[in-house]
Amino acid sequence: MPPNPRFDLTGQSVIITGGGKGIGKVYAREFARAGARVVAADIDGDAARDVAAEIVSEGGTCLGVTTDVSDAASVEAMVAATLGAFGRIDVLINNASLMSTLPRRSFLEIPEEEWDRVMSVNLKGLFLCCRSVVPHMRDQGRGKIVNISSSRVWEGVPNRLHYTTSKAGVIGFTRAMAHEVGAMGITVNAVTPGYTLSESQVTSSTGNYLAAQAEGRAMGRPQHPEDLVGTVMFLSCPASDYMTGQTINVDGGKAMH
Ligand SMILES: NC(=O)c1ccc[n+]([C@@H]2O[C@H](COP(=O)([O-])OP(=O)(O)OC[C@H]3O[C@@H](n4cnc5c(N)ncnc54)[C@H](O)[C@@H]3O)[C@@H](O)[C@H]2O)c1
């Protein structure tokens, strides 16, 4: 029996922003393992190229591209590189964000420039990536966009107020954009991960903070990047073609919204 096309990502051209490190790197590997042709687009170009080299060495297809999602020219160049390599764009995973490098502190202590930079990467970055990619998806007659938000929005987690605010913006962006592009055959959905043990979180959090993160979760264990892959892939597959403007929470059953 041939593979079920509703869940088939073979040959799909998938851009993963922030694909050089952390959870994005895991998405890149897992999409490649599912047969997709992946672009890992990261401001850390060396990391993106390392991920690509690793995937290619294992027989997968991946291009690593230096990209600053907050810079329109950089995003345009990344989209041009994707089209040059793979000829089309089927899926855009907007995963890049400023988070782990941000100090946890009262909002009274957040410098104005840091607030602006977070909005520039976490929100303008989404806008610029979608603005560059959607015309190609429109011409193809279909496309899938997955925006990574955070379960902080449901819990109101304090001490990175700019970050939490930007991730709430991702949900509004997702809903409104779904209306703008639905008739083009493009779906736009969001995922809210709970606190996840990505490389950067492990190195930027204290032992006590890490230990507290399994508390209150129905699953009773910490969250790993791999726990997010199934949901992100479902939203990237034809199986979710009649679902748009939605936000799926993946946090092991902590916030039940
Ligand atoms: N780890 C968690 O606990 C958690 C929880 C909820 C949501 N998230 C979200 O999941 C996503 C991945 O999280 P992570 O833990 O891997 O984060 P991370 O900080 O480890 O990785 C972010 C990636 O984005 C890249 N990046 C940063 N600025 C960029 C820019 N201007 N242009 C392009 N790339 C840029 C970084 O180089 C890095 O590779 C983020 O959107 C994050 O906000 C993470």
The ligand as an SDF file (V2000), in Angstrom:
LIG
                    3D

 44 48  0  0  0  0  0  0  0  0999 V2000
   12.5650   26.1400   25.1300 N   0  0  0  0  0  0  0  0  0  0  0  0
   11.4290   26.4950   25.6990 C   0  0  0  0  0  0  0  0  0  0  0  0
   11.2060   26.2800   26.8870 O   0  0  0  0  0  0  0  0  0  0  0  0
   10.3550   27.1740   24.8890 C   0  0  0  0  0  0  0  0  0  0  0  0
    9.0740   27.3050   25.4480 C   0  0  0  0  0  0  0  0  0  0  0  0
    8.0790   27.9360   24.7050 C   0  0  0  0  0  0  0  0  0  0  0  0
    8.3670   28.4000   23.4330 C   0  0  0  0  0  0  0  0  0  0  0  0
    9.6240   28.2640   22.9270 N   0  0  0  0  0  0  0  0  0  0  0  0
    9.8760   28.7750   21.5870 C   0  0  0  0  0  0  0  0  0  0  0  0
   10.3690   27.7270   20.7750 O   0  0  0  0  0  0  0  0  0  0  0  0
   11.2920   28.2610   19.8310 C   0  0  0  0  0  0  0  0  0  0  0  0
   12.6360   27.5600   19.9720 C   0  0  0  0  0  0  0  0  0  0  0  0
   13.0750   27.6580   21.3160 O   0  0  0  0  0  0  0  0  0  0  0  0
   14.5570   27.2390   21.7450 P   0  0  0  0  0  0  0  0  0  0  0  0
   14.5010   26.8430   23.1670 O   0  0  0  0  0  0  0  0  0  0  0  0
   15.1430   26.3170   20.7440 O   0  0  0  0  0  0  0  0  0  0  0  0
   15.2660   28.6620   21.6520 O   0  0  0  0  0  0  0  0  0  0  0  0
   16.7990   28.9890   21.4180 P   0  0  0  0  0  0  0  0  0  0  0  0
   17.0200   30.3450   21.9980 O   0  0  0  0  0  0  0  0  0  0  0  0
   17.6450   27.8710   21.8870 O   0  0  0  0  0  0  0  0  0  0  0  0
   16.9300   29.0240   19.8460 O   0  0  0  0  0  0  0  0  0  0  0  0
   16.4730   30.1050   19.1010 C   0  0  0  0  0  0  0  0  0  0  0  0
   17.1230   30.0170   17.7550 C   0  0  0  0  0  0  0  0  0  0  0  0
   16.7580   31.1850   17.0160 O   0  0  0  0  0  0  0  0  0  0  0  0
   17.9360   31.7440   16.4580 C   0  0  0  0  0  0  0  0  0  0  0  0
   17.7460   33.1840   16.2930 N   0  0  0  0  0  0  0  0  0  0  0  0
   17.7530   34.1440   17.2510 C   0  0  0  0  0  0  0  0  0  0  0  0
   17.5930   35.3470   16.6820 N   0  0  0  0  0  0  0  0  0  0  0  0
   17.4440   35.1350   15.3550 C   0  0  0  0  0  0  0  0  0  0  0  0
   17.2460   35.9920   14.2480 C   0  0  0  0  0  0  0  0  0  0  0  0
   17.1600   37.3300   14.3960 N   0  0  0  0  0  0  0  0  0  0  0  0
   17.1430   35.4440   13.0210 N   0  0  0  0  0  0  0  0  0  0  0  0
   17.2470   34.1010   12.8490 C   0  0  0  0  0  0  0  0  0  0  0  0
   17.4710   33.2420   13.8510 N   0  0  0  0  0  0  0  0  0  0  0  0
   17.5540   33.7600   15.0940 C   0  0  0  0  0  0  0  0  0  0  0  0
   19.0450   31.4090   17.4460 C   0  0  0  0  0  0  0  0  0  0  0  0
   20.3440   31.5000   16.8600 O   0  0  0  0  0  0  0  0  0  0  0  0
   18.6690   29.9920   17.8420 C   0  0  0  0  0  0  0  0  0  0  0  0
   19.1870   29.0420   16.9270 O   0  0  0  0  0  0  0  0  0  0  0  0
   11.3550   29.7550   20.1060 C   0  0  0  0  0  0  0  0  0  0  0  0
   10.4140   30.4200   19.3020 O   0  0  0  0  0  0  0  0  0  0  0  0
   10.9450   29.8450   21.5490 C   0  0  0  0  0  0  0  0  0  0  0  0
   10.4520   31.1150   21.8620 O   0  0  0  0  0  0  0  0  0  0  0  0
   10.6170   27.6560   23.6130 C   0  0  0  0  0  0  0  0  0  0  0  0
  1  2  1  0
  2  3  2  0
  2  4  1  0
  4  5  1  0
  4 44  2  0
  5  6  2  0
  6  7  1  0
  7  8  2  0
  8  9  1  0
  8 44  1  0
  9 10  1  0
  9 42  1  0
 10 11  1  0
 11 12  1  0
 11 40  1  0
 12 13  1  0
 13 14  1  0
 14 15  2  0
 14 16  1  0
 14 17  1  0
 17 18  1  0
 18 19  2  0
 18 20  1  0
 18 21  1  0
 21 22  1  0
 22 23  1  0
 23 24  1  0
 23 38  1  0
 24 25  1  0
 25 26  1  0
 25 36  1  0
 26 27  1  0
 26 35  1  0
 27 28  2  0
 28 29  1  0
 29 30  1  0
 29 35  2  0
 30 31  1  0
 30 32  2  0
 32 33  1  0
 33 34  2  0
 34 35  1  0
 36 37  1  0
 36 38  1  0
 38 39  1  0
 40 41  1  0
 40 42  1  0
 42 43  1  0
M  CHG  2   8   1  16  -1
M  END
$$$$
